[in-house]
Amino acid sequence: MSEPHAPAVVSLPPILDLQAAEPLRAELMALRGRPLTLDASQVTRLGGLCLQVLMSARKIWAEDGHSLTVDQPSSGFSEQLAAFGEPDLQFGS
């Protein structure tokens, strides 16, 4: 499927905890229907609820036929994915 729009870019906040989950979900859903790149370079803490939001978004974007990629994951982001048992979690088309 062709992607006529340039990817939207969302810079993830440093702390993705319980308080960040709903704002993150709302921001991502507002961009539904177009390719999306998540800049994870500033993430220092990734909580379980935000991980669920990201995994749900990954599934929705795939079902919609659009790419959702993570750009420049910080070491904190990568380490916490591994701690959740998802070290090879892939975001892509």
Sequence and secondary structure as in RCSB ss.txt:
>XXXX:A:sequence
MSEPHAPAVVSLPPILDLQAAEPLRAELMALRGRPLTLDASQVTRLGGLCLQVLMSARKIWAEDGHSLTVDQPSS
GFSEQLAAFGEPDLQFGS
>XXXX:A:secstr
    S  EEEE  SEESHHHHHHHHHHHHHTTTS EEEE TT  EE HHHHHHHHHHHHHHHHHT  EEEES  H
HHHHHHHHTT TT     
